[in-house]
Amino acid sequence: MATTTPTSPSAPASVAGVRVPTGGIRADLRAIKVVWQRELIRFSRDRLRIVTSLLQPVLFLFVLGGGLSRLASAGTEGVDLRTFMFPGALAMAVLFTAIFSAASIVWDREYGFLREMLVAPIRRGSIVIGKCLGGATVAAFQGVIVIAFAGLVHVPYAPGMILALFGLALLLAFMVTAFGVMAAARITQMQSFMALTQMLLMPLLFLSGALFPVTGLPRWLELLNRLDPITYAVDPLRRVVFAHLDVSAAARAKLAPGVSWWGWHVPTGVEVLIVALAALVMVALAIAQFRRA
């Protein structure tokens, strides 16, 4: 009769080892890079999104600008209305592309991918920063496509102007993406997110002076224009463009007068600083929202 040798109760059972990656600055930087690359990959594979995000600024620039050019010729000092609207169309393309990039957070939450990122051994701030950098890069790329239309609206292809426009568009995109990430951190439905952003972004875009000069405004509209953070992104874009145009001093003073506070002409550097500070505040608020998520 066969006998079996009983196993010793004290024999240790085999346990599969689990290695948890350590955190730290290297892990956070890697997370930022991965989230940034993911945004670029998603955008490059969605050609319909590339086309549709350009549709609205192109309509405003060529259809609205072309249709109203004769009607507005008396008030533009001989400058083509489409030339004046070009910086506003660039800001519009960057703004909507950036906010759509932030909207993907809502999709990630619905499909469970956001939960996987939040439980990773990294700081949640790295997810926010990577998302903002990715959205800003994608939106700036859309801005480059709009800049390519410059010659069609009598704006020269000056290298210095193109670099300045790209830098300003990148800063604007970073601020808007940070705002979108901050809003998406608490919103669970895409419909609610799109309704909120449309309710806020469209008025801010129109109040910024993207489609009209900021001189001679009614007092209430002038106040809202000065409180609008997008104003301080659109105005430097317009200044850069008009600095490379051969127009009269009267046209420059009327169409690109700059922003003033109680008679003080705000320098371009201060406007850029305002946008940068607004972007940092939005990022800080977004990180705080994600830590409570």
Protein Blocks (a to p, Z undefined) as FASTA:
>chain_A
ZZdddddfklccdddddddddedjklmmmmmmmmmmmmmmmmmmmmmlmmmmmmmmmmmm
mmmmmmmmmmmmmmnnopafklmmmmmmmmmmmmmmmmmmmmmmmmmmmnommmmmmmpc
cdfklmmmmmmmmmmmmmmmmmmmmmmmmmmnopacdfklmmmmmmmmmmmmmmmmmmmm
mmmmmpcbfklmmmmmmmmmmmmmmmnopmbcfehiafklmmmmmmpmklmmmmmmmmmm
mmmcccdfklmmmmmnopaeehiacdfklmmmmmmmmmmmmmmmmmmmmmmZZ
